[in-house]
């Protein structure tokens, strides 16, 4: 899947075109689309004959759309393309006088509510936000998860948590890393262990221990994977060892922040493919930095002889995690070694 562009701004009148330009000047990477009957369109704008056809072509290519026109037009135009709150782009509507900015679609997950406030400041407009949690001033847990870069494993559980917040009912939270302390600390009952009951709840952790299906599971990206491998080791072999390490230790793959290895191995095709597959960066660490780890549990004379360091995977994981805690010591299988460290 190709990465989506940032923002498309749409208008069908000259007055709307002026609003588009004002927005685009403040949001680098925004693209302007204007009806071909707009007089004196700016040179940076792309022109369309049919708004319906143009939106059909571009809707999935942008993370956000701003329609400078009547809300009813925007609703009818986007309706055939709306699929899921988990994947729909943010959709906003501004009137062509610049008085109001409406968050129309994907207010939390897509960031439309936040964008509505930003656009309103640019235009001197009034933001119109209709999501219940925002107006009741209770935590919007899906929006918070997005801001904290927490992966929602079961987004269907968001509704129960949000409804409990709105009704001021108990919500339990197991969050040993304190990821939601600021936003949800005052609204939740903190658990020392993931022992949930019938109450709605939130678990923020990398551990794959099963919890009741009504508990919202959020995965923090706090795991750092150190990998060593022989030259030309296949992607499939590396991936298999990685999954073995995570399954054996009940860790979520979604909690991986990045992959790390010795700098000389960053060009290995198998590692590069793994990075692409997981959509996580691969970093290379110099021998000098790897040797700063004083006591790796499993030093290797073979690695010392061939790479000039006593450890690759364990030292790389620890240093990538900013001298974090080694959670999974070296696992060796075939041509691959894997270790995992955490950083809260």
Secondary structure as GFF3:
##gff-version 3
##sequence-region A 1 344
A	DSSP	beta_strand	5	11	.	.	.	ID=ss1
A	DSSP	alpha_helix	14	26	.	.	.	ID=ss2
A	DSSP	beta_strand	30	35	.	.	.	ID=ss3
A	DSSP	beta_strand	46	48	.	.	.	ID=ss4
A	DSSP	alpha_helix	51	58	.	.	.	ID=ss5
A	DSSP	three_ten_helix	59	61	.	.	.	ID=ss6
A	DSSP	beta_strand	62	68	.	.	.	ID=ss7
A	DSSP	alpha_helix	71	78	.	.	.	ID=ss8
A	DSSP	three_ten_helix	79	81	.	.	.	ID=ss9
A	DSSP	beta_strand	90	94	.	.	.	ID=ss10
A	DSSP	beta_strand	100	105	.	.	.	ID=ss11
A	DSSP	alpha_helix	112	123	.	.	.	ID=ss12
A	DSSP	beta_strand	126	128	.	.	.	ID=ss13
A	DSSP	alpha_helix	132	136	.	.	.	ID=ss14
A	DSSP	alpha_helix	141	147	.	.	.	ID=ss15
A	DSSP	beta_strand	151	152	.	.	.	ID=ss16
A	DSSP	three_ten_helix	155	157	.	.	.	ID=ss17
A	DSSP	alpha_helix	158	166	.	.	.	ID=ss18
A	DSSP	beta_strand	171	174	.	.	.	ID=ss19
A	DSSP	alpha_helix	181	184	.	.	.	ID=ss20
A	DSSP	three_ten_helix	185	187	.	.	.	ID=ss21
A	DSSP	beta_strand	189	190	.	.	.	ID=ss22
A	DSSP	beta_strand	200	204	.	.	.	ID=ss23
A	DSSP	beta_strand	215	219	.	.	.	ID=ss24
A	DSSP	beta_strand	223	229	.	.	.	ID=ss25
A	DSSP	alpha_helix	235	248	.	.	.	ID=ss26
A	DSSP	three_ten_helix	253	255	.	.	.	ID=ss27
A	DSSP	beta_strand	256	262	.	.	.	ID=ss28
A	DSSP	three_ten_helix	263	265	.	.	.	ID=ss29
A	DSSP	alpha_helix	269	278	.	.	.	ID=ss30
A	DSSP	beta_strand	281	285	.	.	.	ID=ss31
A	DSSP	alpha_helix	287	290	.	.	.	ID=ss32
A	DSSP	alpha_helix	301	307	.	.	.	ID=ss33
A	DSSP	alpha_helix	313	320	.	.	.	ID=ss34
A	DSSP	beta_strand	325	333	.	.	.	ID=ss35
A	DSSP	beta_strand	336	342	.	.	.	ID=ss36
###
